[in-house]
């Protein structure tokens, strides 16, 4: 098989959550354990940092990778989903793995695929571990896919575990309350391994503390380490002034959006722990450079990203309750006359809360992401109208954008959000 044929096999012959939904989610780690065993457990040969959470885990992973690269570490980065190219999932120092490796790996484990019958995600996790071990990375940052306790990535024993925040998403799998969802995410807490919680949430704080106590794991909350935060924004950077423990820190980050402040705080706390616990020394110069060059070092995309300037078109992967709340926060900082929102979702999401949060003054172009799990645009439009959101329905997202452009006036803003898959179409 060549690369295109290999991708066709991975996408279409294996159970895939992004396409098939809950049916593709394996509720145990057996397949991943067996795959890794067949590969001689590559995950045990690398140092890792493990990141779970509802929102922000991708941004935190990329920021930390940028800092560690600047510190001179050969840094692996495993994230999901990808937006443009499958190989975005598996990178070292910002460079995606080779097409040749993807082909060779898939061919090598064909026998295990036939006998174990793993999912797409289980294969990609094993692929990442194998690549990082083969290339002898100094550290690999591993982002969970879904949940934590039963996520395929949860076979690792990291230097540090990070849980960014907890919000409502994938309730059909993770649970219907914040406590149930948090319990799943807390599954990445390991025996005697420090864990950092990115956001203090009263309803679930004790749950994390109890889980950490049971595992003899030192627990930290980012807000206790990084405080007195002051921010200012330029066209290209967010300037952040804060106390990290007792030390004054001035950070210039190229992810210059209001909703990244929490992620920046989490990363500063993580770096403090890595230094304080002597897990991974990081010097001040690397911290400064790493924060200022996240996009350049890691090619992070889809976070309040301008894809066209005239008319002004922005994409953002925010798609759940917390993500949409952060988008609204950013919109309050933007200057525009009229707001046009191209919005599409998948059908297994509980979208009522999301719809209630969306700005009512915008004009909407309800559409469908390019995935079998898509929610019909007309159904979405009907649901949205119950929340006083007005607009038209479009089967095809590109048609929705072209129609929005015909309504665009000077100093308007077109925002595309609601689904990773929708954003991917425009990138």
N, C-alpha and C positions, 0 to 999 in steps of 0.2 A: 504493500500500500504506500502511496505517496502521502504528503501532508493533507491535501484536500480530502482524500479518501479516508484517512485516519480520523479527521474531524467528523466526517459524515458518519463513520462508525460510532464514535464517542457520543455524538449528539442524538443519533437516531436509533441505535441498537441497545442503548443502556437506559435503565430507568433514570429520569432526569426531573428533579423537583421543579425547575423553572418551566418545564413543559407539562409535566404530568401531575404536579401538585403533591398532595399528601401521600398518594400511593407509592411515590418514589422515595419516601423518607423511611429509612431503616431505624427501628427503635432499639438498636443495640450496637455494640462496637465489634461484633464478631467478624464481619466481613473485612473491616479495616485491619483488625489484628491478624487475620489469616493472610491478607495481602502483604502486610509488612513482614510477617514471618517468612513468606516466600522470597522476599527481597533481602532477608537477613537483617531485618529491623533497622532500616536506615535512620529512623527518627531517634534512635538511642545513640547515634553517633554525632549528633549535632546539639548545640546549645540553642535554646529557644525562649521566646517571650510569647505568651498566649493571651489573646484578646477576645473577649466576648462582650455582649451588650446589645441593646436594641438599636441605638443610633450612635454614629460617631466612631465606631470601631475601625472603619476603613480609613478615615482621616487620621486617627491616632496612630494606626499602623504605618501609614505613609510618613507622617511627621517623624516618628521614632526612627524609621528606616533612614530618612534623610540625615538626622543627627548622627546616627551610628556610622553611616557612610563617611561623614565628615570627620568622625573620630578615628577613621582609618580601619574600621572593621569591614571585612568582606561580609555583606549583609544580604541575607535571603529575605524575600517578602512573598508570603502566600496570602492572597485575598480573593474574594468572590462577591458577586459574579463579575465577569469581564464585560466591558462595554463595546469594544471594537474587535479585539483579537483574543482568542483563547489564551494565548501565551502571556497576556497581562496578569494572569493568575499566579504565575511563577516567575519571579524576577530575582536577579542578583545585582546589587548596586544599580538598580534602575533599568537594567537590560533584561528583556524577556528571554526565557529559555529558547533554545533553537528549535526550529521545525524538525530537524533531524532527530533530536532527542525525543520529541513527542512521538514520532513515528516508531523509533526503535523501542521505546519503553512499552508502547501499546502492543507491539509485536512480541516483545519479550514475555509479557504476562498474559498472552492469549489463552494459555492453558488454564490459568487461574480465573480468567474471565468466564471461561466455559464451565468451570466447576463451581466456583464461588457465586457467580452471577451478581457481581457488585453493581452498585449504582454509579452514575456518572460522577457524582461528588466523591464517592469513596475512591474511585480510580484517580481523580485529580489530586486528592490528598496524598495518596501513596506516591504518585508521580512527583509531587513537590518534595516530599521527604527524600526520595531517591536522588533527585537532582541536586538538592542542597548537600546531601552526604557525598555524592560523587564529586562535586565542585569544592568540597571542604570549606564551607562557609564558617566564619567565626561565630555568627549568630543568625538565627532565622526568626523573623516575626511572623507568627501564625495567627490569622484571623479565623474565628469560627464561622461556619456557614449559617447554622440554624440552632439556636439554643446554646447548649454547652455540655451538659451532662452526657447526652447521647450523640453529640456531634462527632463526626469522624476524626476531627483533629484532636479529640480529647484522649488520645493514646500517649501524648507527650508528657514529660515531666519538665516543666520550664524553669528558668531562673526566676521569673516573675509572672504572675497572673494579673490581668487587668480586666475589670468589668466596667464599661464606660457609664452606662445608665440603663434604666429599665422603663420601658413604655409598652403600650399595647401593640402587638404585632404577632401574626401567626397564632392567634388564640386557639384555632382548631387543633394545633399540635402542642403548644407550650402551656396552655391554660388560660382561663378567663379572668384571673385576677393578677394584680402586680406581684403578689406573694407567690403565686404558682409559677409565673414567668421567671421571677427572681430565683426561685429554687432550682429551675432548670439551668439558668446561667451560672449559678453558684456551683454547679457541678464541675467547673474547671478548677476549683480550689483544691490544691493538692497538699499532702502531708508535709508540714514544715516549710512549704514554699510561700514566700510573702505574696499577698494579694492587695491590689490597689483598687479602690472603688472610686470611679470618676465623679459621681454625683451623689451627695447625701440626700436620701429620700426617707423621710420619717417612717413611712409605712413598712419599709423593708430593711431598714438599717440593722435592726436586731437580728433579722434572719441571716444577713451576711456575717454578722459578728458571731452568731451561734455556729454557723458552718465553719468559720475559720477556727473557732475554739475547738471544735470536734476534730479538726485536722492539725491542731497545733501550729496553725499558720499565722504568722504575724499579719495583721490587717491594718491598712492605712486608708484614710479618706483624703482625696485630693484637696478638699477645702481646708483641711487641717494643716496641710503642708504649704499650699500656695494661697495667699490671701492679700487683702488690700490691693486688689487689682484695679488699675486705671488703664483705659484704652483710648487710643486716637487712631484715626483712619486717614490714609492717603489713597491715591488712586490705585496703587499697586500693593500696599502693605498695611497690615495692622500693627500698630506700635503698642506694646503691652508693658506696663510697669507694674511689678508685683514683688511681694516678699515671698521668697522661697525658703521656708522655715524662718530663719532670722536674717537671711541675706537678701539684699536688694538685687533684683534681676530686671534687666531691660531687654525686651525681645522685639525683634522686627520679623514678622512672619508674612510670607507672600500669599497666605490664604486669608485675604483681607476682608472677611465677612463676619458679621456680628455673631453668627451661630458657631463660629470656630473658637470663640473665647473659651468655652468649656473644654473643648478638645485640647487646646493649647495648655490650659491649666493641668489637665490630666497628664499630658506629656511631660511638663515641667516636674510634676510630682513623681512620675515614673523615673525620670533621669536622676532626681534627688535620691530615690530609693536605690537605684542601681549603683550610684556612687557611695552612698552612706553604708550600704550593706556590702560594699566591695565586691559586687557581682560583675560589674562591667564598667571600668573607669572611663569617664567621659570628661574631657577638658572644656573649659569655658569657651574657647575659640570654636570648637566643634559645635557647641550648643548654639552659638550665635549664627554660624554659617548654616547649620542644618535647618534652623527655623526659617531662614531667609531664602532658602533654595529648595523648598519642598517640591514644587512643580518641576523644576529643572532636574532635580536628583531622582525623582520617582515617577514623573509623568502622571501625577494624580489628575483625574478628569471627572467631570460631572457634578462638581460642587460649585454652584452659582457661577457657572462657566459661560462667558459670552462667546457665542458661536457666530454672531453676525452683528455688525455695528450699525448698519443703516439698511433696513430697519433694525432696531436693537432687539436681539433675540438672546435670551438666557435660558440655559437648561440647568436643572437641579434634580438629583436622584431622591430627594425627600418624598416619601410615599406613605408614611404612617402618621399617627396622631402627633407624635413628638416632632417628626420631621417637618410636617406641615406647619406646626407652631413655630419652628425655627425659620422656615421660609417667610412666614408673616412678620417675624421679628426683623428679618433682613429687608423686607419690602418697606417697612417703616423708615428705613434709612435711605431708600431710593427716591429719586426725583423723577416724576413722570406725569403726563397729563391724563392718559387713559391706560388702563391695564387690561391686556388680553392674555388669557390663560388657556393654553392647550393642555387638556387633562385627560388621562386615560389610566385605567386600573385593571388589575386582574380580578377574576370573579370570586376567588376564595378569601378575599379580604373583607373584614367588617368595616365598611367605609362610612357609616353614618356619622361617626364622630369626626372623621376627616372632613366630610362635606360640611359639617356644622362650623368648622374652623376656617374654611376658605373665605377670602374676602368677597363680600356680596356686591361691592361696587364694580368688580371686574366683569368683562364680557367673556363668556366661555365657549370653547370649541371642544366639545366632548368627542373623544375619539377612542381608538382601540389599539393597545400595544400589539406588536407582532409576536404573539405567543398563543398557543392553543388555550391557555388559561384566561384569555382576555374577557373582560366584561363587555357585552354589547353596548355600543355607544348610545343607542336609543334608551336602553334600560338605565344607563348611567345618567343620561339627561333627565329622565323622569324622576329618578331618586334625587338628583341635584335640585330640581325645581321645588321639591318639598322643603329645601333649605334656602329658598329664595335666591338660588343661583341660576342665572339666565344665560342662554346661549343656544347654539345649534349643534347637531350631531353629525359626525363624519366617520365613515367606515375606515378611511385611510388617513393616517396622521399627516402625511406630506400634503394632502389636499387641505387638511385643516390649517396647516401653516400658510399655504398659498392664499387661502381665503382670509386669514388673519392679516396678511400683508396688504390685502385690498382695503381693509378697514383702518390700516395704520395711518396715524397722523404724526406730525412733528412732535418729538419728545414723548411719544408713547413707548410702552414696554411690552414685549411679548415674552411670556414665561411658559416654559414647557416642563411639566412635572407630573407626578402621580405614579410613576413606575420606572424601575431601572431599564426595562425593555423599551419603553417609550423614548427615554433619553438616548439609549444606544442607537436607535434608528437615526437620530439626527447627528450623531457623532461619527 
